[in-house]
């Protein structure tokens, strides 16, 4: 298993099953925090989903989308040994829109579009922040336990950070993990994914859409400003260099207002026979 992009398993564990049709729930907002809740309703009454985001000219990032191909992906040879994710540097690096993504003592909620063309939200509540630290206990927890957490580490190349989110489903309950609805929206069923052309078109549709994060009383909106799929052939240099993921996007736009989100991507016909040989890399930029 690559130590950098650890949001997905190379093989299913007793706790995790990958793939399967997406089943949205219709349950009400839980009274007690439930990190495993999934629903497609606006995160608050004041949010309305729109196909694109309009923000003041001084703040709105210029959305970009660049399809990737394995033929042009080689940046450097992988290191002979794997490298653990970079450790936190300071709180400023991890704070965006009043939300401290680097505070392991505080949880977050996350909402993203329920579809590429329509309205509605998919929302997950009370997610634990597992932040890279010297003992790597947070990292170990993230790659061995599923549901209710995200993993955070520094992107040294940009001065920002990476939010690593699980794809797949829990075996016992078939419950979708936090990035599974988004993954399925971009590429379809895990064992019968869409073509690269369709996936690239879907990524282009995602650019300009809103993600909403909450932490306590703080709530902040972000726009997808960059989006690309990292194929298996492109992965090795970044598996070996955990702090350079932003280079895959050609640099992170407005890094002082942005961060990256990584989730797993299913197999293309020319990739290894593993459930998640690729990744989706999104650049999210604060818009309020």
Secondary structure, 3 states (H helix, E strand, C coil): CCCCCCCCCCCCCCCEECCCCCCCECCCCCCCCCCCCCECCCCCCCCCCCCCCCCCCCCCCCCEECCCCHHHCCCCCCCCCCCCCCCCCCHHHHEECCEECCCCCCCEEEEEECCCCCCCEEEEEEEEEEECCCCCHHHHHHHHCCCCEEEEEEECCCCEEEEECCCCEECCCCCECCCHHHHHHHHCCHHHCCCHHHHHHHHHHHCCCEEEEEECCEEEEEEEEEEEEECHHHHHHHHHCHHHHHHHCCCCCCHHHEEEEEEEECCCCCCCCCCCCEEEEEEEEECC
